[in-house]
Amino acid sequence: MAKHDIKSDPEESNRMWASASFVGVLIVIGLPLWWKTTEVYRVSLPYDKINSFDTDAHFITSELIVLANDEPTASEVAGLIEKAFEDSDVIKLTIKKQILSGALHSALDSVADDHEAVEEVGKTFDLKKHNTLYVVQRKPLFQDVWMDGERVALFRDAKAAPKLVQVLTNWVYQPEVLVGARGRVADTARQTRFPPDRGYHIALSVVHPAPSELKVDFQAGEAVEDYIGSFVDELSELHNFTLKSQWLHLLDFDFQAREVKDSSPWGRHFEVPPARLQQLLTALEERAATHVSELPTLNLALYAAPCRLAPLLVHAGDGNKVAAPVQAFMSPKWGGVVLGSPTEAECRAESPTWKPTTRLIMGTFIAQLRTLLGITDKESIEGALLEPLRSVTPRAWELDALLRIRTLEQLTSAERSLKSLARLLGEISNIVINDDVGAGINSAVDSIRVAAEQLAAGRLLDAYRTSQRAFLAAETAFMEPSLLALLYFPDDQKYAIYIPLFLPIMVPVILSLKNLFLWFQGKPIHKEDKEKTD
């Protein structure tokens, strides 16, 4: 009877249904709406694939074709090469053996010049194919192994096989450099070369500290186009380059050089302390204004020393002067500097004018660019001859080596960027991942997988291009400014803002739940509880 009387009271029923409606709206609509509008938006990411990346598992398959006069020689040479590289986990050689045709055998033995022999090989085989090297026997060689700029290594006979293995290891494939490219600890070559990027800006600065004392006759713009332009044209498959030349006048740097008497026509020279060379780079950096480019800048500087400081000589750390026709030094991941000095005769003229030897100056800059871009120096091997460069363009097999290095660098860099981003997302819960960033990350993950498959299949140029897409997508995602949108709005601040808003509302709601529960059960409501509900 009591239960019926309580629920039959219209005023009490209206109040309780109003309370129930308010609680329902708050719990069913209010709380989910608040939770949804305050959550951090994150698209779905392939965390399992990212965490499974293994940078040490990447390897490159390369094709090597042995062309010999007879089957025993081909088998012996191919077997020794295969044995030398069988334990390498970074370079896998696919070795094929062929017997030279009668016509090619006769041509290789009859031509007098080794370059003509390579041309004969090029008439039969495609020497333009990336990632393929031809090892060809040629009896009339003056050394065990001979190489020039083409993808051909000439060897004399089976006894030259050990030297050939040494040439392939130290010059052509360089497994240690490849391991360094994919490793966490940078080796000497990686510490020197510029990190991978979509392109580079090359700036040649002619530093003229004393225009009133010395005139410099040097066509910087033409030199850049003729020499550096020809060099980077051959690297267009790897990077985009922009070239620039400029003159920096009145940059009179104090070398603190010490005058030393000698037997030269000058009767003296000025010795530059090694510590001052790095400070010269700082002065050049301030004036060169190369930071205006969004691309990494390779700096090249020609410093024209006035007659009162000529000749300037660079001294090594042991106190001995550098014996070279051009005085120059290089700074890793920055660029190179040439210290140019006029001759004694040029300074004796009524109007002193220095005309640099363009070929020597630009040849030095090209040598520095080769190292800065990743083309390593080749140590001499007794019994093997590496033909000197006849032009500024890199050798074809050096281009392949650079493609291998850059592909591994870009792959490992992309994987580490994605791993770092995934770890960061796990540690900081309020980083936003929008659709564009998510698409970039997924694209990078897919490109990494495809590039690894292309490397394993020996498709080097395709693998490089795919790895570059992966690298750029991963770098873009990692540096995306939208990741920082809520970085300085952590959860404790979010609750500190919303709790004062919801707490005054929630207190009477929570207190009214008891009365609602009693009313639905038909039990009497105490007077004090009724007052709280009201």
FENLINRA-V989521 format. One record per backbone hydrogen bond with DSSP energy under -1.0 kcal/mol. CO is the residue of the C=O (numbers start at 0). NH is the residue of the N-H. If there is no record, write none. Layout:
# FENLINRA-V989521
co=<CO CO>
nh=<NH NH>
This chain:
# FENLINRA-V989521
co=<0 1 2 3 8 9 10 11 12 13 14 15 16 17 18 19 20 21 22 23 24 24 25 28 29 30 31 32 33 40 44 45 46 47 49 53 54 59 61 62 63 64 65 66 67 69 70 71 72 73 74 75 76 77 78 79 80 84 89 91 93 95 97 100 101 102 103 104 105 106 112 113 114 115 116 117 120 120 130 132 133 134 135 138 143 144 145 146 148 149 150 152 153 154 156 157 159 160 161 162 163 164 165 166 166 167 173 174 175 176 177 186 187 188 191 197 199 200 201 202 203 204 205 206 207 209 209 214 217 218 219 220 221 222 223 226 227 228 231 232 234 234 239 241 243 245 247 249 250 252 257 259 266 268 269 270 271 272 275 276 277 278 279 280 281 282 283 289 295 297 298 299 300 301 302 305 306 310 312 313 315 319 321 326 328 330 330 333 334 335 336 337 339 342 343 351 353 355 356 357 358 359 360 361 362 363 364 365 366 367 368 369 371 380 382 382 384 394 395 396 397 398 399 400 401 402 403 404 405 406 407 408 409 410 411 412 413 414 415 416 417 418 419 420 421 422 423 432 433 434 435 436 437 438 439 440 441 442 443 444 445 446 447 448 449 450 451 452 453 454 454 457 458 459 460 461 462 463 464 465 466 467 468 469 470 471 472 473 474 476 479 480 481 485 489 490 491 492 493 494 497 498 501 502 504 505 506 507 511 512 513 514 515 516 517 525 526 527 528 529>
nh=<4 5 6 7 12 13 14 15 16 17 18 19 20 21 22 23 24 25 26 27 28 29 30 32 33 34 35 36 37 432 46 49 50 51 52 56 57 91 93 132 95 134 97 136 99 73 74 75 76 77 78 79 80 81 82 83 84 87 59 61 63 65 67 104 105 106 107 108 109 110 116 117 118 119 120 121 123 124 62 64 152 66 154 140 155 384 153 386 395 151 133 135 145 137 159 160 163 164 165 166 167 168 169 170 171 172 177 178 179 180 181 190 191 192 332 239 241 297 243 299 245 301 247 303 249 212 213 353 219 222 223 224 225 226 228 230 231 232 234 235 237 238 199 201 203 205 207 251 252 254 270 268 261 259 312 257 314 275 279 280 281 282 283 284 285 286 287 292 200 202 335 204 337 206 339 308 309 269 271 321 318 315 323 338 336 333 334 298 330 300 328 302 304 346 347 214 216 357 360 361 362 363 364 365 366 367 368 369 370 371 372 374 193 383 143 144 146 398 399 400 401 402 403 404 405 406 407 408 409 410 411 412 413 414 415 416 417 418 419 420 421 422 423 424 425 426 427 42 437 438 439 440 441 442 443 444 445 446 447 448 449 450 451 452 453 454 455 456 458 60 457 459 462 463 464 465 466 467 468 469 470 471 472 473 474 475 476 477 478 479 482 483 484 488 493 494 495 496 497 498 501 502 505 506 508 509 510 511 515 516 517 518 519 520 522 529 530 531 532 533>
